[in-house]
Amino acid sequence: MTTNDLTIPTSTRISTRALLTGGIVAGPLYVAVWLGQAFTREGFDITRHPASLLANGGPGWIQTLNFVVSGVLSIGAAVGLRRTLTGRGSTWGPRLLVAYGVGLLLAAIFKADPSAGFPVGTPADYAEISSRGLGHFVAGGIGFSGLIAACLVLAVHFRSVGRRALSRFSAVTGILFFGAFAGLSAGAGSRPTIIAFDVAVTLAWIWLTVVCTDQRRHNH
């Protein structure tokens, strides 16, 4: 029996497990839906176009829904982690993860502007930024900053409780994501920066899955 068994009612423990399970599936679901569209949508090139562009065009509702579902699951995961983590960083880590989820929800509301020839019919050099597109940039800033900070805060947390491997994984994820996000912002959509960012997004979802799996295993 763990400390949480003594302090958390059974009904709450069940809901916490469900929230952590949502955090486990959020990443694989997001990546599967993203890649499913990336390789089937006409004119989309995964080495040139960020996932957010998929929200444009007729089937754009699929990526919009993907943002909503993954955002809700991420916020739920943050609530689950807040209930199970104790000690240094256990408050701010989940709070910052909530910011990531909020960023995803805002990305669903403020779609990215068409660009780089997608959707089909968009000029290859089209670079106009609408108020909606500006909102999408703000959403990304909120969400990705929250994610990076959450990784680094939880790295400190896991180190403080002797979970060095998980601490290193959290720190590496946060640092690499920061580098990829900065590169994307400075690289004006070049192929290397798009590819690096795609890899970083996938790594971040893997991180969330690993952390939620760990907490669900140790708090049952």
N, C-alpha and C positions, 0 to 999 in steps of 0.2 A: 504494500500500500504506500502510495506517495503522499507528500504533503497536500497536493491538490485534491486527493481523494478525501481528505479530512475537511477541506474548506469549501469545496465546490459541490453543490447539490447535484444529484444524479441527472436531473433534467438539463442542468446547465452543461454538465460534462458531455452529454449526448450532443447538444447543439454545438459545443466547441469542436467536437470531433467532426461534425458535418462541415463546419466552417473551414477547418484545416483541410478536409478532403476537397473542398472547393478550391482551396489554394493549390492543392496538388494537381488538379485537373486543368486549372486555368491556363497554364503554359502550353501543355500539349494540345489543348483545344484551340488556343489562339494560333499557334504555329501551323496546325493542320489546316485550319480555315484559310489562313494567309497563304500558305504554299499551294493549297488547292486552287485558289484563285490566281495566284501568280503564274501558274503553269497552264492555265486554261483561258484566262481573259485575253482577248485579241488585243495585240499591241503592247501588252505589258512585258517589260524586260526587268527581271529581278536584279540585274546588275546596274540598271539605270534609274529605276523607279522605286521609291520607298513605299512601304505597305500602305501608308495613309492615302496614297493616290487611288487605291482600289475603291475608296468610298465614292468615287465619281462614276458617272455612267449609269446605264440601266440596272445592272446588278450591284450597284454601289451599296444598296441596303445591306448586303451580306457583310461587308467589312464594317459598316456602321454598327450593325448588330454585334459583330465580333468585338468591337470596342466596348460596347455596353456590357456584354456578358463578362468579358475579361475584367472590366473595371469593377463590376459588382462583386465578382469572385475575389478580386484582389483586396477590396475593402473588407469583405468577410474574412479573408485570411488574416488580415491585420487585427481584426477583433479577436480571432482565435489565438493568435500569437500573444496578444496583450493579456489574455486570460492564462496562458501557460508559462510565459517567460517570467522569471523573477531575477532581481538583481540589477546590476549596472546596465543601462541602456534598454531595459525592458519596457520602459514607458515611451521613450522617444522613437525607438526603432519601429514599432507598430504604427505610431502616429505618422511617421514619415512615409510608411508604406501606404497609408490611407491617401496621402497626397498623390502617390502614383496612380491609385485607383481613380481618384477624382480627375486627374489629368486624362485618363483614358475616356472617362465619361464626357469630359469637355471636348475631346477630340471627335467624339461621335456627334456632338452638337455643331461644332465648328469644323466643317470639312476642309481638307487641304485643297488649294486651288489646282486645277488641271495644269500640267506642265510637262515639258520634255516629250511632247508628242502623245501623251496619254491623258484622257481616253483618245481613241482613234479620231482623228480630225483636228486635234489640238496641234497648233504649229510647234515644231521642234524647239524653236527659240522663245516660245511663249513664257513670259516671266511676270505677268501682271499679278499683283497681290491685292486681293479684295479685303474688305473688313472681316469677312468670314475667314479668309485665309490667314489674316493676322491673328485672329482668335485661335486658330489652330496652332500657330507658333507659340502663343502664350500657353496654351494647353500643354504643349510638349515641354516647355520650360518648367511648368509646375510639376508635371508628372515625372519627367526624367530627373529633375533635381531631387525630388522626393525619393525616387528609387536609389539614386547614387548615395544620398545621405543615409538612407535606411540600411543599405549594404554596409557602409562604413561604421555606423553605430552598432549594428548587430555583430560586426567583426569584433568590436571592443567587448560587447557582451559575451560572446562565445569564448573569447580569450580569458575573460575574468572568471568564467566557470570551468576553465580547463579543457574546453573543446577546441583545441588548436587547429585541427584540420578544417573544421567548419568555419573557424575564424579566418583562416587564410583564404578559403574559398570565397567567403563574403567580401573580404578586402580586395582580392583580385578581381572579382566581378564588378565591384564599385569602381575601381580604378580603370579597368578596361572599358567599362561603359562610359565613364567620363571622357576618356580619350576618344572613343568612337563618336560620341555626341559632339565633342568639340571639333573633331575632324569633319563631321558632316556639316556643321554650322559654317566652318571656314572653307570647306572644299567646294561649295556651290554645286553640290550634286554630282561630283565626279564619280566614275565607276569605283575606284578604290575605296572612297569614303562610304558609298552606298553599301558595298559588300561588307566592309568592316562594321558598319552599323547593323546590318542584318545579323551578322555573327554575334554582336554584342547583345542585341535584343533576344536572340535565342538563348544565349548564356544566362541572361537575367531571368528568363522564365524557368530555365533549369534550376537556377539558384533558389527561386521561390518554391519550386516543387521539392527540392532537397530539404529546405528548412522546414516546410510544413510537414513533410514526411517524418522528419526527425522529431518534431514536437508531438505529432500524433502518436508516434511509437513510444515516446517517453511519458506521455500523459494519457493514460487510458483507464 
